[in-house]
Amino acid sequence: PLVLESHDGWKETKMANYWKEEYLSKLRSAEEAVREIREGDTVILGHCIAEPKALVDAMVANAQQYHDVEVRHMFSLGGGEYAAPQFKGHLRANPFFVSANVRTSIAEGHGDFTPVFFHEVPKLIREKRIRCDVLMTQVTPPDKNGYCSLGTSVDYTLQALHSARTVIVQVNENLPWTMGNHVHVSEFDYIVEQTEPLYES
């Protein structure tokens, strides 16, 4: 497992470590975590480089166990395997932006497209006009107080995190720590540790 130590050399104290037990209790494999996706769920993926490859791969591998699960995101750099025609009835892409990886599924009619202004997505999620049953995204390892950064992809991801019934995060050491909104491990339902290269355009 990930070694939970801060980059600033904080001391081991009860105050500093209170969140670690909760973190460890939420650790799952990617395969275990995606089993929490339910029939008819809408799954929102973290935006751009925050798309959690390990979780998406596990979801695709488990596709035959789902029924009528919708996958939504803005710009995506991933493979978009969930949009393949063989997953019809199990997984269906319905992005807010037509990335290259889902374009064919939309053109062939086994995927959807919902055009929307990017800046309105958080509001629409907050107002429940865009469903968000499950959020899957990447985060940084936690700091000494148990807070993680969403990296460079806060945008609609933060609102989705607050709105989702189930929050599944992939802890990736390569995701950059950015200043601004940080999220405590108590806000996650399931945590998957998987460090891998970030997507690049």
PEMODA-V355328 format. One line per field, one symbol per residue. burial: + if it has 9 or more other C-alpha atoms within 8 Angstrom, else -. Layout:
burial = ???
This chain:
burial = -----+---------++-++-++--+++-++-++--++--++++++++++++-++--+++-++--++++++++++++--+-+++--++-++++++++++-+++-++---++++-------++-+++---+-+++++++++++++-++++++-++-++++++-++-+++++++++++-----++++--++++++--------
